[in-house]
């Protein structure tokens, strides 16, 4: 699960880590630590839609995970279309001459950055309200 956060003005996104999923309790504790460390006020969660825009098996799991995050942390959780972000992240890393081994380690973080950036850009078109957003990319 790639993780990214925005700057305080909600302009840029930076990858911070990749969570290797273990179990619900450990994963939620890790996320709680991240939320506290960065003062997160909203969560953006990648929504794995079908290429044609329909739901997938992962879409239902993601919706359930979003609800768990809402219940546990009491924060707004936004679902955001993550189609083709891994491919775009791979391309950007490859074009940046990142080794294939390193790409494998950071591709989820880069995808998280891309999705959080798209979310913030879309929000900026609607309002100019800055937010400290957090994006865990569901793998």
Buried (B, 14 or more C-beta within 10 A) or exposed (E): BBBBBBEEEBEEBEBBBBBEEEEEEEBBEBBEEBBEEBEBBBBBBBBBBEEEEEEEEBBEEBBEBBEBBEEEBEBEBBBBBBBEBBEBBBEBBEEEEBEEEEBEEBBBBBBBBBBBBBBBEEBEEEEEEBBBBBBBBBB
